[in-house]
Amino acid sequence: MKFLVIWSFRVTSITSDVIKNIFSLREYAKSLKEKGKLEMYYHIVGKHGGAWIFNVESNEELENLIAAMPVYNLVEYEIYPLTEMH
């Protein structure tokens, strides 16, 4: 199952802890990509956030991967299931 997850920061003040979490996000994305759970990840130009395409076995797996994101509590999510157009 593929999902497009668009996320953006809702933080109004940046703290050192937030910056640490932001920097660890790149490593988290790389590890998911290596496991085949994340197909692509993009920065959205002009925004503080990104767009990731997940390839997972279930909704529950997607929820668990999102909950494990280092910025989980700092961002808002839009989640869209994807299907091929024929």
Contact map, one row per residue, 1 for C-alpha under 8 A:
11100000000000000000000000000000000000000000000000000111110000000000000000000000110000
11110000000000000000000000000000000000000000000000001111000000000000000000000000111000
11111000000000000000000000000000000000000000000000001110000000000000000000000011110000
01111100000000000000000000000000000000000000000000111100000000000000000000000011110000
00111110000000000000000000000000000000000000000000111100000000000000000000001111000000
00011111000000000000000000000000000000000000000011110000000000000000000000001110000000
00001111100000000000000000000000000000000000000011100000000000000000000000111100000000
00000111110000000000000000000000000000000000001111000000000000000000000000111000000000
00000011111000000000000000000000000000000000000110000000000000000000000001110000000000
00000001111100000000000000000000000000000000000000000000000000000000000001110000000000
00000000111111000000000000000000000000000000000000000000000000000000000001100000000000
00000000011111000000000000000000000000000000000000000000000000000000000000000000000000
00000000001111100000000000000000000000000000000000000000000000000000000000000000000000
00000000001111110110000000000000000000000000000000000000000000000000000000000000000000
00000000000011111110000000000000000000000000000000000000000000000000000000000000000000
00000000000001111111000000000000000000000000000000000000000000000000000000000000000000
00000000000000111111100000000000000000000000000000000000000000000000000000000000000000
00000000000001111111110000000000000000000000000000000000000000000000001000000000000000
00000000000001111111111000000000000000000000000000000000000000000000000000000000000000
00000000000000011111111100000000000000000000000000000000000000000000000000000000000000
00000000000000001111111110000000000000000000000000000000000000000000011000000000000000
00000000000000000111111111000000000000000000000000000000000000000000011000000000000000
00000000000000000011111111100000000000000000000000000000000000000000000000000000000000
00000000000000000001111111110000000000000000000000000000000000000000010000000000000000
00000000000000000000111111111000000000000000000000000000000000000000111000000000000000
00000000000000000000011111111100000000000000000000000000000000000000000000000000000000
00000000000000000000001111111110000000000000000000000000000000000000000000000000000000
00000000000000000000000111111111000000000000000000000000000000000000110000000000000000
00000000000000000000000011111111100001001000000000000000000000000000000000000000000000
00000000000000000000000001111111110000000000000000000000000000000000000000000000000000
00000000000000000000000000111111111000000000000000000000000000000000000000000000000000
00000000000000000000000000011111111111000000000000000000000000000000000000000000000000
00000000000000000000000000001111111111110000000000000000000000000000000000000000000000
00000000000000000000000000000111111111000000000000000000000000000000000000000000000000
00000000000000000000000000000011111111000000000000000000000000000000000000000000000000
00000000000000000000000000000001111111100000000000000010000000000000000000000000000000
00000000000000000000000000000001111111100000000000000111000000000000000000000000000000
00000000000000000000000000001001111111111000000000011110000000000000000000000000000000
00000000000000000000000000000000100111111000000000011110000000000000000000000000000000
00000000000000000000000000000000100001111100000000011100000000000000000000000000000000
00000000000000000000000000001000000001111110000001111000000000000000000000000000000000
00000000000000000000000000000000000000011111000001110000000000000000000000000000000000
00000000000000000000000000000000000000001111101011100000000000000000000000000000000000
00000000000000000000000000000000000000000111111111100000000000000000000000000000000000
00000000000000000000000000000000000000000011111000000000000000000000000000000000000000
00000000000000000000000000000000000000000001111100000000000000000000000000000000000000
00000001000000000000000000000000000000000011111111000000000000000000000000000000000000
00000001100000000000000000000000000000000001011111000000000000000000000000000000000000
00000111100000000000000000000000000000000011001111100000000000000000000000000000000000
00000111000000000000000000000000000000001111001111110000000000000000000000000000000000
00011110000000000000000000000000000000001111000011111000000000000000000000000000000000
00011100000000000000000000000000000001111100000001111100000000000000000000000000000000
01111000000000000000000000000000000001111000000000111110000000000000000000000000000000
11111000000000000000000000000000000011110000000000011111000001000000000000000000000000
11100000000000000000000000000000000111100000000000001111100000000000000000000000000000
11000000000000000000000000000000000010000000000000000111111011000000000000000000000000
10000000000000000000000000000000000000000000000000000011111010000000000000000000000000
10000000000000000000000000000000000000000000000000000001111111000000000000000000000000
00000000000000000000000000000000000000000000000000000001111111100000000000000000000000
00000000000000000000000000000000000000000000000000000000011111110000000000000000000000
00000000000000000000000000000000000000000000000000000001111111111000000000000000000000
00000000000000000000000000000000000000000000000000000101011111111100000000000000000000
00000000000000000000000000000000000000000000000000000000001111111110000000000000000000
00000000000000000000000000000000000000000000000000000000000111111111000000000000000000
00000000000000000000000000000000000000000000000000000000000011111111100000000000000000
00000000000000000000000000000000000000000000000000000000000001111111100100000000000000
00000000000000000000000000000000000000000000000000000000000000111111100100000000000000
00000000000000000000000000000000000000000000000000000000000000011111110100000000000000
00000000000000000000000010010000000000000000000000000000000000001111111100000000000000
00000000000000000000110110010000000000000000000000000000000000000001111100000000000000
00000000000000000100110010000000000000000000000000000000000000000000111111100000000000
00000000000000000000000000000000000000000000000000000000000000000111111111100000000000
00000000000000000000000000000000000000000000000000000000000000000000001111100000000000
00000000111000000000000000000000000000000000000000000000000000000000001111110000000000
00000011111000000000000000000000000000000000000000000000000000000000001111111000000000
00000011110000000000000000000000000000000000000000000000000000000000000001111100000000
00001111000000000000000000000000000000000000000000000000000000000000000000111110000000
00001110000000000000000000000000000000000000000000000000000000000000000000011111000000
00111100000000000000000000000000000000000000000000000000000000000000000000001111100000
00111000000000000000000000000000000000000000000000000000000000000000000000000111110000
11110000000000000000000000000000000000000000000000000000000000000000000000000011111000
11110000000000000000000000000000000000000000000000000000000000000000000000000001111100
01000000000000000000000000000000000000000000000000000000000000000000000000000000111110
00000000000000000000000000000000000000000000000000000000000000000000000000000000011111
00000000000000000000000000000000000000000000000000000000000000000000000000000000001111
00000000000000000000000000000000000000000000000000000000000000000000000000000000000111
